[in-house]
């Protein structure tokens, strides 16, 4: 203790510490163990951030499809335009699509559309724009046919289910003689989108589109084929329609199906509250008349007594004429002679007495009467789609009874309930006896409805749980990676900080009262005495070195300055 007091007395009093700047405070904190750990963690985080940034910077941009299924000519024009616009692009593995960065897809499509790209594989009437002067009639006809085929193909490609289309027209040359003239024909090849198809109405629309675009082309002469080689057009039906023979079309079949489903739904919906869900099955068959007929009839009733008759018109004519003044006699020379001299009779006849030579007075009478005749004219037109006959079949399951112990038993439905069900079915289907409708209701146990459900698969074998398992695996792997980073990197960095926090929050130590010293403690005191002697020797050496340093500083301050500079350089 004397040595320590001597040292304190020989040294000048310490000067007050100057105020530290924020930079000096940070530097001082950095020299502490906690500051060093903080700087290490900050460096690791910065390295990770830099690595992630470099990885994302080195990643190529995401590409999306700009155009696909293009011709070689359109592909060359598109790539040339993209090079002029400065847009990066590449091809897919098969070369069937052009890819551009995701953020430039829409912009590139608008810019290419302004240039008229892609033009499409089919060439329309724009082929006629570059027609050269002096071309032959044959080439002009060929170009016109190509343009017409291209325009028809473009129109057919507008259908949503059609990917590409090709049209082939066979246009015969016009002939002077009517008997030698031939009708044009057409063939259409369709390449449909995957998973899509065309119904008969759409095929019929394509057929009529082509037939209406070519003069004198009949729908029966148009053939439609898909990419699989299947014939889509029904030429036999078209021939029947051309000949005036009507056949069922898809609309009529769809109408029959909708009518049957409507009857089935009505029957099942009215029986479900009685028998329960899944205990009734119904089927319906509808006979629909799609013929369209017109009928005209005229009915005449006789006008015979005692029925009253009505005179419409009456005409009466009567004629009376003089004697026959025409010449008469035997033809010949004698009859051609002039009459002889008239002579007076010897005796006169009484007036009014018939004489031999007196002429007769002919008369004629005609009468025409027209009567009114009863006439009834009736015109009747029957619309198509009328229901001629309806048949319905219904099967009802047995009644299920659950006992107190949970056992299920089935019993037939009572006759009274069956009568009620029959009446309900009759009313729901719209039963008409005059029309010839029929229905049948049967009560029978359903096979399998009362069986115990089959055992379910284990959760790890169920295919429905595979997507959920994949998602859980992703989250589990991510959690394990985060846990590893926390244990190996974050936790060692936070351990000194937590230790300091624990020491700061720890309670002050409790001073225990001194106890009488034992022999073991005496041994400890002896060792403490040795330690004090060692400290005294150290202080003596420190005092001698300090005195030597002071003397050296007084004798040669330049050497001391160089030494301090060297110390500062080593610390840096």
C-alpha positions as CSV (number, residue, x, y, z in Angstrom):
1,X,0.0,0.0,0.0
2,X,3.0,2.3,0.6
3,X,4.2,1.8,-2.9
4,X,0.9,2.6,-4.3
5,X,0.7,5.8,-2.3
6,X,4.2,6.8,-3.4
7,X,3.3,6.4,-7.0
8,X,0.2,8.5,-6.6
9,X,2.1,11.2,-4.9
10,X,4.8,11.3,-7.5
11,X,2.4,11.5,-10.5
12,X,0.6,14.7,-11.4
13,X,-3.1,14.9,-10.8
14,X,-5.1,13.5,-13.8
15,X,-6.6,16.1,-16.2
16,X,-10.3,16.0,-16.7
17,X,-11.3,13.9,-19.8
18,X,-12.4,16.0,-22.7
19,X,-15.9,15.6,-24.2
20,X,-16.1,12.9,-27.0
21,X,-17.5,13.6,-30.4
22,X,-20.1,11.1,-31.9
23,X,-17.3,9.8,-34.1
24,X,-15.1,9.2,-31.2
25,X,-17.9,7.5,-29.3
26,X,-18.5,5.2,-32.2
27,X,-14.8,4.4,-32.4
28,X,-14.7,3.7,-28.7
29,X,-17.8,1.4,-29.0
30,X,-16.1,-0.4,-31.9
31,X,-13.1,-1.2,-29.7
32,X,-15.3,-2.9,-27.1
33,X,-16.0,-6.7,-27.4
34,X,-19.7,-6.0,-28.0
35,X,-18.9,-3.4,-30.7
36,X,-16.5,-5.9,-32.4
37,X,-19.3,-8.5,-32.5
38,X,-21.7,-6.0,-33.8
39,X,-19.4,-5.0,-36.6
40,X,-18.8,-8.6,-37.4
41,X,-22.6,-9.2,-37.7
42,X,-23.0,-6.1,-39.7
43,X,-20.3,-7.3,-42.1
44,X,-21.9,-10.7,-42.4
45,X,-25.3,-9.1,-43.2
46,X,-23.7,-6.8,-45.7
47,X,-21.9,-9.7,-47.4
48,X,-25.2,-11.6,-47.6
49,X,-27.0,-8.6,-49.1
50,X,-24.2,-8.1,-51.6
51,X,-24.3,-11.7,-52.6
52,X,-28.1,-11.7,-53.1
53,X,-27.9,-8.5,-55.1
54,X,-25.1,-10.0,-57.3
55,X,-27.1,-13.2,-57.8
56,X,-30.3,-11.3,-58.8
57,X,-28.2,-9.0,-61.0
58,X,-26.6,-11.9,-62.8
59,X,-29.9,-13.7,-63.3
60,X,-31.2,-13.4,-66.9
61,X,-34.6,-11.6,-67.3
62,X,-37.7,-13.7,-67.5
63,X,-39.0,-14.3,-71.0
64,X,-42.5,-14.8,-72.2
65,X,-44.0,-15.8,-75.5
66,X,-44.5,-13.0,-78.0
67,X,-45.8,-15.0,-81.0
68,X,-46.1,-18.7,-81.8
69,X,-47.1,-20.9,-84.7
70,X,-45.8,-18.3,-87.3
71,X,-44.6,-18.9,-90.8
72,X,-40.9,-18.5,-91.7
73,X,-41.6,-15.3,-93.6
74,X,-43.4,-13.8,-90.6
75,X,-40.7,-15.0,-88.2
76,X,-37.9,-13.3,-90.2
77,X,-39.9,-10.1,-90.4
78,X,-40.7,-10.1,-86.7
79,X,-37.1,-10.7,-85.7
80,X,-35.9,-8.0,-88.0
81,X,-38.3,-5.5,-86.5
82,X,-37.3,-6.5,-83.0
83,X,-33.7,-5.8,-83.8
84,X,-34.6,-2.4,-85.2
85,X,-36.6,-1.6,-82.1
86,X,-33.8,-2.7,-79.8
87,X,-35.8,-5.4,-78.0
88,X,-34.0,-8.5,-76.8
89,X,-35.5,-11.8,-78.0
90,X,-34.8,-15.4,-78.3
91,X,-36.4,-18.6,-79.6
92,X,-37.9,-21.5,-77.6
93,X,-36.2,-24.9,-77.6
94,X,-38.2,-26.1,-80.6
95,X,-38.1,-22.8,-82.4
96,X,-41.8,-22.6,-82.5
97,X,-42.2,-19.4,-80.5
98,X,-40.4,-16.0,-80.1
99,X,-39.7,-15.0,-76.5
100,X,-39.1,-11.4,-75.2
101,X,-38.7,-10.1,-71.7
102,X,-41.9,-10.1,-69.7
103,X,-42.1,-6.3,-69.2
104,X,-41.8,-5.7,-73.0
105,X,-44.4,-8.2,-74.3
106,X,-47.3,-5.9,-74.7
107,X,-45.2,-3.0,-75.9
108,X,-43.6,-5.2,-78.6
109,X,-47.0,-6.6,-79.7
110,X,-48.4,-3.1,-80.2
111,X,-45.3,-1.9,-82.1
112,X,-45.4,-4.9,-84.4
113,X,-49.1,-4.6,-84.9
114,X,-48.5,-1.0,-86.2
115,X,-46.2,-2.5,-88.8
116,X,-48.8,-5.1,-89.8
117,X,-47.0,-8.1,-88.3
118,X,-47.6,-10.9,-88.2
119,X,-49.3,-11.1,-91.6
120,X,-50.3,-14.7,-91.2
121,X,-49.7,-17.7,-93.4
122,X,-52.7,-17.1,-95.6
123,X,-52.5,-14.4,-98.3
124,X,-55.7,-12.6,-99.1
125,X,-56.7,-10.1,-101.6
126,X,-53.6,-8.1,-100.9
127,X,-52.0,-10.4,-103.4
128,X,-53.9,-8.5,-106.1
129,X,-52.3,-5.2,-105.0
130,X,-49.0,-6.0,-106.6
131,X,-50.5,-7.2,-109.8
132,X,-48.1,-6.5,-112.7
133,X,-49.2,-5.0,-115.9
134,X,-49.5,-7.4,-118.8
135,X,-50.0,-10.6,-116.8
136,X,-51.8,-13.4,-118.5
137,X,-55.4,-14.3,-117.9
138,X,-54.3,-17.7,-116.5
139,X,-52.1,-16.1,-113.9
140,X,-54.8,-13.6,-113.0
141,X,-57.3,-16.3,-112.4
142,X,-54.8,-18.3,-110.3
143,X,-54.0,-15.2,-108.2
144,X,-57.7,-14.5,-107.7
145,X,-58.3,-18.1,-106.6
146,X,-55.4,-17.9,-104.1
147,X,-56.7,-14.6,-102.7
148,X,-60.2,-16.1,-102.3
149,X,-58.8,-19.1,-100.6
150,X,-56.7,-17.0,-98.2
151,X,-59.7,-14.7,-97.3
152,X,-61.9,-17.7,-96.6
153,X,-59.1,-19.3,-94.4
154,X,-58.8,-16.0,-92.4
155,X,-62.5,-15.9,-91.9
156,X,-62.6,-19.5,-90.7
157,X,-59.6,-18.9,-88.3
158,X,-61.7,-16.3,-86.5
159,X,-63.7,-19.2,-84.9
160,X,-62.4,-19.7,-81.4
161,X,-61.8,-23.4,-81.6
162,X,-59.9,-23.2,-84.9
163,X,-56.1,-22.6,-84.8
164,X,-55.3,-22.7,-88.5
165,X,-57.3,-23.4,-91.7
166,X,-56.7,-24.1,-95.3
167,X,-59.2,-23.9,-98.1
168,X,-58.9,-25.6,-101.5
169,X,-61.3,-24.4,-104.3
170,X,-61.9,-26.3,-107.5
171,X,-63.4,-23.7,-109.9
172,X,-64.2,-25.2,-113.3
173,X,-63.9,-23.2,-116.5
174,X,-67.2,-21.8,-117.8
175,X,-68.6,-23.7,-120.8
176,X,-70.8,-22.5,-123.6
177,X,-73.0,-25.5,-123.4
178,X,-75.2,-25.9,-120.4
179,X,-75.0,-29.7,-120.3
180,X,-71.2,-29.6,-120.0
181,X,-71.1,-27.1,-117.1
182,X,-69.7,-28.4,-113.8
183,X,-70.4,-27.1,-110.3
184,X,-67.5,-25.8,-108.2
185,X,-66.3,-27.8,-105.1
186,X,-64.4,-26.9,-102.0
187,X,-62.4,-28.7,-99.3
188,X,-61.5,-27.2,-95.9
189,X,-58.8,-28.5,-93.6
190,X,-59.0,-27.4,-90.0
191,X,-56.3,-27.5,-87.3
192,X,-58.1,-27.2,-84.0
193,X,-56.7,-26.1,-80.7
194,X,-55.7,-28.9,-78.3
195,X,-58.7,-30.1,-76.2
196,X,-61.3,-28.2,-78.3
197,X,-63.8,-29.4,-80.9
198,X,-66.6,-28.2,-83.2
199,X,-70.2,-29.3,-83.0
200,X,-72.4,-29.9,-86.0
201,X,-73.8,-26.3,-85.9
202,X,-70.4,-24.8,-86.1
203,X,-69.4,-27.2,-88.9
204,X,-72.6,-26.3,-90.8
205,X,-71.8,-22.6,-90.3
206,X,-68.3,-23.1,-91.9
207,X,-69.8,-25.1,-94.8
208,X,-72.4,-22.4,-95.5
209,X,-69.7,-19.7,-95.1
210,X,-67.6,-21.2,-97.9
211,X,-70.7,-22.0,-100.0
212,X,-72.0,-18.5,-99.8
213,X,-68.6,-17.0,-100.8
214,X,-68.2,-18.9,-104.1
215,X,-70.8,-18.5,-106.9
216,X,-72.8,-21.6,-107.7
217,X,-71.2,-23.6,-104.9
218,X,-73.7,-25.8,-103.1
219,X,-73.2,-26.7,-99.4
220,X,-73.3,-30.4,-100.4
221,X,-70.1,-29.9,-102.4
222,X,-68.1,-28.6,-99.4
223,X,-66.0,-31.1,-97.4
224,X,-64.6,-30.2,-93.9
225,X,-61.8,-32.3,-92.4
226,X,-59.9,-31.8,-89.1
227,X,-56.2,-32.4,-88.5
228,X,-56.8,-36.0,-87.5
229,X,-58.4,-36.8,-90.8
230,X,-61.9,-37.1,-89.4
231,X,-64.8,-36.0,-91.7
232,X,-66.7,-33.3,-89.9
233,X,-69.3,-32.4,-92.5
234,X,-72.3,-34.7,-93.1
235,X,-72.8,-34.7,-96.8
236,X,-75.6,-37.2,-96.7
237,X,-77.7,-34.9,-94.5
238,X,-76.8,-32.0,-96.8
239,X,-78.0,-34.0,-99.8
240,X,-81.3,-34.8,-98.0
241,X,-81.8,-31.1,-97.3
242,X,-81.0,-30.2,-100.9
243,X,-83.6,-32.7,-102.0
244,X,-86.2,-31.4,-99.6
245,X,-85.8,-34.3,-97.1
246,X,-85.7,-33.1,-93.5
247,X,-83.7,-35.0,-90.9
248,X,-82.9,-34.4,-87.2
249,X,-80.3,-31.7,-86.5
250,X,-78.4,-31.2,-83.3
251,X,-80.9,-28.5,-82.1
252,X,-83.8,-31.0,-82.3
253,X,-81.8,-33.6,-80.4
254,X,-80.9,-31.1,-77.8
255,X,-84.5,-30.0,-77.4
256,X,-85.6,-33.7,-76.9
257,X,-82.9,-34.1,-74.2
258,X,-83.8,-30.9,-72.4
259,X,-87.5,-32.0,-72.5
260,X,-86.7,-35.4,-71.0
261,X,-84.4,-33.9,-68.3
262,X,-87.1,-31.4,-67.4
263,X,-89.6,-34.2,-66.8
264,X,-87.1,-36.2,-64.8
265,X,-86.3,-33.2,-62.6
266,X,-89.9,-32.5,-61.9
267,X,-90.6,-36.1,-60.9
268,X,-87.6,-36.5,-58.7
269,X,-88.1,-33.1,-57.1
270,X,-91.6,-33.9,-56.0
271,X,-90.7,-37.4,-54.7
272,X,-87.5,-36.4,-52.8
273,X,-89.3,-35.0,-49.7
274,X,-91.2,-38.3,-49.4
275,X,-88.5,-40.9,-50.0
276,X,-85.4,-39.0,-49.2
277,X,-82.2,-38.1,-51.1
278,X,-80.8,-40.9,-53.3
279,X,-83.9,-43.1,-53.0
280,X,-85.5,-42.4,-56.3
281,X,-84.5,-42.8,-59.9
282,X,-86.5,-41.6,-62.9
283,X,-86.2,-41.8,-66.6
284,X,-88.4,-40.2,-69.4
285,X,-88.8,-40.9,-73.1
286,X,-90.4,-38.2,-75.2
287,X,-91.7,-38.7,-78.7
288,X,-91.6,-35.3,-80.3
289,X,-93.1,-34.6,-83.7
290,X,-90.8,-32.2,-85.7
291,X,-92.8,-32.4,-88.9
292,X,-94.4,-29.2,-90.1
293,X,-97.7,-29.7,-92.0
294,X,-100.3,-27.5,-93.6
295,X,-103.8,-28.7,-94.3
296,X,-106.6,-27.1,-96.4
297,X,-110.2,-28.6,-96.6
298,X,-113.4,-27.6,-98.4
299,X,-116.8,-28.9,-97.3
300,X,-120.0,-28.8,-99.4
301,X,-123.4,-29.5,-98.0
302,X,-126.3,-30.6,-100.4
303,X,-129.3,-28.4,-100.9
304,X,-132.0,-31.1,-101.0
305,X,-135.4,-30.8,-99.2
306,X,-136.4,-30.4,-96.5
307,X,-133.4,-28.0,-96.2
308,X,-134.1,-24.5,-97.4
309,X,-132.6,-23.4,-100.6
310,X,-131.6,-20.0,-101.6
311,X,-131.7,-18.8,-105.2
312,X,-128.6,-16.9,-106.2
313,X,-129.7,-16.1,-109.8
314,X,-132.5,-17.1,-112.3
315,X,-132.7,-16.6,-116.1
316,X,-135.7,-17.3,-118.3
317,X,-135.8,-16.9,-122.2
318,X,-138.7,-17.5,-124.7
319,X,-138.7,-17.1,-128.5
320,X,-141.5,-17.4,-131.2
321,X,-140.8,-17.2,-135.0
322,X,-142.6,-17.1,-138.4
323,X,-143.1,-20.1,-140.9
324,X,-140.3,-21.6,-142.8
325,X,-139.7,-19.1,-145.6
326,X,-136.7,-20.9,-146.9
327,X,-137.0,-22.5,-150.3
328,X,-137.7,-26.1,-150.3
329,X,-138.0,-28.8,-153.0
330,X,-136.0,-31.4,-154.7
331,X,-132.7,-30.1,-155.7
332,X,-132.2,-30.1,-159.4
333,X,-133.1,-28.1,-162.6
334,X,-136.8,-28.0,-161.9
335,X,-136.5,-26.4,-158.6
336,X,-134.4,-23.6,-160.1
337,X,-137.1,-22.4,-162.4
338,X,-139.1,-19.3,-161.6
339,X,-142.6,-19.7,-160.2
340,X,-145.5,-19.9,-162.6
341,X,-148.3,-17.4,-163.1
342,X,-150.6,-17.0,-160.2
343,X,-154.3,-18.0,-160.7
344,X,-157.2,-17.2,-158.6
345,X,-159.0,-20.0,-156.8
346,X,-162.5,-21.0,-157.9
347,X,-163.8,-21.1,-154.4
348,X,-162.7,-19.0,-151.5
349,X,-162.0,-20.5,-148.1
350,X,-163.4,-19.2,-144.9
351,X,-161.0,-17.0,-142.9
352,X,-159.2,-18.9,-140.1
353,X,-159.7,-22.2,-141.6
354,X,-156.6,-24.1,-141.8
355,X,-155.4,-24.4,-145.3
356,X,-153.1,-26.8,-146.7
357,X,-150.5,-24.1,-147.4
358,X,-150.7,-22.2,-144.1
359,X,-147.2,-22.0,-142.3
360,X,-146.7,-23.1,-138.6
361,X,-145.5,-20.7,-135.8
362,X,-142.4,-22.4,-133.8
363,X,-141.7,-21.3,-130.2
364,X,-138.7,-21.9,-127.7
365,X,-138.6,-21.4,-123.9
366,X,-135.5,-21.7,-121.6
367,X,-135.2,-21.2,-117.8
368,X,-131.9,-21.3,-115.7
369,X,-131.9,-21.1,-111.9
370,X,-128.7,-20.9,-109.8
371,X,-128.9,-21.9,-106.1
372,X,-126.4,-21.0,-103.3
373,X,-124.2,-24.0,-102.3
374,X,-122.8,-24.3,-98.6
375,X,-119.0,-24.2,-98.6
376,X,-116.6,-24.4,-95.6
377,X,-112.8,-23.7,-96.2
378,X,-110.5,-24.6,-93.3
379,X,-106.7,-24.1,-93.2
380,X,-104.7,-25.8,-90.5
381,X,-100.9,-25.4,-89.9
382,X,-99.2,-27.6,-87.3
383,X,-96.0,-26.3,-85.7
384,X,-93.0,-28.5,-85.3
385,X,-91.9,-29.8,-81.9
386,X,-95.2,-31.1,-80.7
387,X,-95.2,-33.8,-78.1
388,X,-96.9,-36.9,-79.4
389,X,-96.3,-39.4,-76.5
390,X,-94.5,-39.3,-73.2
391,X,-93.3,-42.3,-71.1
392,X,-91.9,-42.2,-67.6
393,X,-90.4,-44.9,-65.5
394,X,-89.7,-44.4,-61.7
395,X,-88.0,-46.7,-59.2
396,X,-88.3,-46.0,-55.5
397,X,-86.0,-47.6,-52.9
398,X,-87.3,-49.5,-49.9
399,X,-88.0,-47.6,-46.7
400,X,-84.9,-47.5,-44.4
401,X,-85.6,-48.0,-40.7
402,X,-82.9,-47.4,-38.0
403,X,-83.3,-49.4,-34.8
404,X,-82.3,-48.2,-31.3
405,X,-79.1,-50.2,-31.5
406,X,-78.2,-48.5,-34.8
407,X,-79.0,-51.4,-37.0
408,X,-80.5,-50.5,-40.4
409,X,-83.4,-52.5,-41.9
410,X,-85.2,-52.0,-45.2
411,X,-89.0,-52.6,-45.7
412,X,-91.2,-52.1,-48.7
413,X,-93.3,-49.1,-49.1
414,X,-97.0,-49.5,-48.1
415,X,-99.6,-49.7,-50.9
416,X,-101.2,-46.5,-49.7
417,X,-98.0,-44.6,-50.1
418,X,-97.5,-46.3,-53.6
419,X,-100.9,-45.0,-54.7
420,X,-99.9,-41.5,-53.5
421,X,-96.6,-41.7,-55.4
422,X,-98.4,-42.8,-58.6
423,X,-100.7,-39.9,-58.4
424,X,-97.8,-37.5,-57.8
425,X,-95.9,-38.9,-60.8
426,X,-98.9,-38.6,-63.0
427,X,-99.4,-35.0,-62.1
428,X,-95.7,-34.1,-62.3
429,X,-95.2,-35.6,-65.8
430,X,-98.4,-34.0,-67.2
431,X,-100.2,-37.3,-68.0
432,X,-102.6,-37.2,-71.0
433,X,-104.6,-40.3,-71.7
434,X,-105.8,-39.2,-75.1
435,X,-102.2,-38.6,-76.2
436,X,-101.2,-42.2,-75.2
437,X,-98.9,-41.3,-72.3
438,X,-97.7,-44.1,-69.9
439,X,-95.9,-44.3,-66.6
440,X,-94.6,-47.0,-64.3
441,X,-93.6,-46.8,-60.7
442,X,-91.7,-49.7,-59.1
443,X,-90.6,-50.3,-55.5
444,X,-87.3,-52.2,-55.2
445,X,-84.3,-52.1,-53.0
446,X,-81.3,-50.3,-54.4
447,X,-78.1,-52.3,-54.7
448,X,-75.2,-50.8,-52.6
449,X,-77.0,-47.8,-51.1
450,X,-77.4,-49.5,-47.7
451,X,-73.9,-51.0,-47.6
452,X,-71.2,-49.9,-45.2
453,X,-68.8,-47.4,-46.8
454,X,-65.5,-48.8,-47.9
455,X,-62.4,-48.1,-45.9
456,X,-60.7,-44.9,-46.9
457,X,-57.1,-44.8,-47.9
458,X,-54.4,-43.7,-45.5
459,X,-53.8,-40.0,-45.5
460,X,-50.3,-40.5,-46.9
461,X,-51.6,-42.7,-49.8
462,X,-54.5,-40.3,-50.7
463,X,-53.6,-38.5,-54.0
464,X,-55.6,-35.5,-52.9
465,X,-53.1,-34.8,-50.0
466,X,-50.0,-34.7,-52.3
467,X,-50.3,-31.0,-53.1
468,X,-50.7,-30.2,-49.4
469,X,-47.7,-32.4,-48.5
470,X,-45.6,-30.6,-51.1
471,X,-46.5,-27.2,-49.6
472,X,-45.8,-28.4,-46.1
473,X,-42.4,-29.8,-47.2
474,X,-41.5,-26.4,-48.7
475,X,-42.4,-24.6,-45.4
476,X,-40.5,-27.2,-43.4
477,X,-37.3,-26.9,-45.5
478,X,-37.5,-23.1,-45.2
479,X,-37.9,-23.3,-41.4
480,X,-35.0,-25.7,-41.1
481,X,-32.7,-23.3,-43.1
482,X,-33.8,-20.4,-41.0
483,X,-33.2,-22.3,-37.8
484,X,-29.7,-23.3,-38.9
485,X,-28.8,-19.7,-39.8
486,X,-30.1,-18.6,-36.4
487,X,-28.1,-21.2,-34.4
488,X,-24.9,-20.9,-36.4
489,X,-24.7,-17.2,-37.2
490,X,-27.2,-15.0,-35.4
491,X,-27.0,-16.7,-31.9
492,X,-23.2,-16.4,-31.6
493,X,-23.5,-12.8,-32.6
494,X,-26.1,-12.0,-30.0
495,X,-24.5,-14.0,-27.2
496,X,-22.1,-11.2,-26.0
497,X,-25.0,-8.7,-26.1
498,X,-27.2,-10.9,-24.1
499,X,-24.4,-11.5,-21.6
500,X,-24.0,-7.7,-21.1
501,X,-27.7,-7.3,-20.7
502,X,-27.8,-10.1,-18.0
503,X,-24.8,-8.5,-16.1
504,X,-26.5,-5.1,-16.2
505,X,-29.8,-6.5,-14.9
506,X,-28.2,-8.8,-12.3
507,X,-28.7,-7.9,-8.6
508,X,-25.7,-6.6,-6.6
509,X,-23.6,-9.2,-4.8
510,X,-24.4,-9.9,-1.1
511,X,-21.5,-9.3,1.3
512,X,-21.3,-12.2,3.6
513,X,-20.0,-11.7,7.2
514,X,-16.4,-12.7,8.0
515,X,-16.0,-16.0,9.7
516,X,-13.1,-17.2,11.8
517,X,-10.3,-18.3,9.5
518,X,-9.3,-21.9,9.3
519,X,-6.0,-23.5,8.4
520,X,-7.0,-23.6,4.8
521,X,-7.7,-19.8,4.8
522,X,-4.3,-19.2,6.3
523,X,-2.8,-21.0,3.4
524,X,-4.8,-18.7,1.2
525,X,-3.5,-15.6,3.1
526,X,0.0,-16.8,2.6
527,X,-0.6,-16.9,-1.1
528,X,-2.1,-13.4,-1.0
529,X,1.1,-12.1,0.7
530,X,3.1,-13.5,-2.1
531,X,0.9,-11.8,-4.6
532,X,1.4,-8.5,-2.8
533,X,5.1,-8.9,-3.0
534,X,4.9,-9.6,-6.7
535,X,2.8,-6.5,-7.2
536,X,5.3,-4.5,-5.3
537,X,8.1,-5.7,-7.6
538,X,6.0,-4.9,-10.7
539,X,5.3,-1.4,-9.4
540,X,9.0,-0.8,-8.8
541,X,9.8,-1.9,-12.3
542,X,7.1,0.3,-13.7
543,X,8.4,3.3,-11.7
544,X,11.9,2.8,-12.9
545,X,10.7,2.5,-16.5
546,X,8.6,5.7,-16.1
547,X,11.6,7.6,-14.7
548,X,13.7,6.4,-17.6
549,X,11.1,7.5,-20.1
550,X,10.8,11.0,-18.5
551,X,14.6,11.4,-18.6
552,X,14.7,10.3,-22.3
553,X,11.8,12.7,-23.1
554,X,13.7,15.6,-21.5
555,X,17.0,14.7,-23.3
556,X,15.7,13.8,-26.8
557,X,12.1,14.7,-27.4
558,X,12.4,13.8,-31.2
559,X,13.1,10.1,-30.4
560,X,10.0,10.0,-28.2
561,X,7.9,11.6,-30.9
562,X,9.0,8.9,-33.4
563,X,8.3,6.2,-31.0
564,X,4.7,7.5,-30.4
565,X,4.2,7.8,-34.2
566,X,5.3,4.2,-34.6
567,X,2.8,3.1,-31.9
568,X,0.0,5.0,-33.6
569,X,0.9,3.4,-36.9
570,X,0.9,0.0,-35.4
571,X,-2.5,0.6,-33.8
572,X,-3.9,1.7,-37.1
